[in-house]
Amino acid sequence: MLGLRSIQRATRTPALRQTFTQRRWATQASSGHGLEGAADNAFNRERQAVKDHAAATSGTPRSFSPLHLRNEYTNAGLRTDTWRKLSIWVVIPCLCIASVNAWRLWTEHWEHKAHEGPIEERTEYPYMNIRTKNFFWGDGDKTLFWNPNVNHHKKDE
């Protein structure tokens, strides 16, 4: 807060304001690329040239006249349009087809399960439902995701 106040007080005087703005405009106007002193080297000039080229070819219109916008349908606009068309005409139908396939497989699975005998009559193999110690919830035999319609555990009789 103190620093903000001191900056505000210092910039109230017109002489300081003029020097700050003159320095800012002087550095930008002195060279065509805005670099001076130690910053004016080959790497920074090349980097600035790349930024200028990217800004010139990014697909954003340089003027806002309707005629210019109509003629300025650039590569970025074409790419955006392509992805929108792919999303509508490819992705959505693929999702629908995959959903129908998953539903069909789900119904086939449960039709197959309906033909099996009751859960109590199924064979329990030694590798199924291994319990080294009881669970600390319920009766200690059922897992956290126990489903009585699917899972069955024959306790030692």
CORWONOR-V526391 format. One line per field, one symbol per residue. ss: DSSP state (H for helix, E for strand, - for the rest). phi: phi as a letter, one per 40 degrees, with the letter a starting at -180 (. if undefined). A space follows every 50 residues. Layout:
ss: ???
phi: ???
This chain:
ss: -HHHHHHHHH---HHHHHHHHHHHHHHHHH------HHH--HHHHHHHHH HHHHHH---------HHHHHH---HHHHHHHHHHHHHHHHHHHHHHHHHH HHHHHHHHHHHHHH----HHH----------------------------- -------
phi: .cccccccccccccccccccccccccccccbcbgbbgcccbccccccccc ccccccbcgcccbbcdcccccccccccccccccccccccbcccccccccc cccccccccccccccccccccccbccccfcbcacccbfcgbcccbcbccb cabcccc
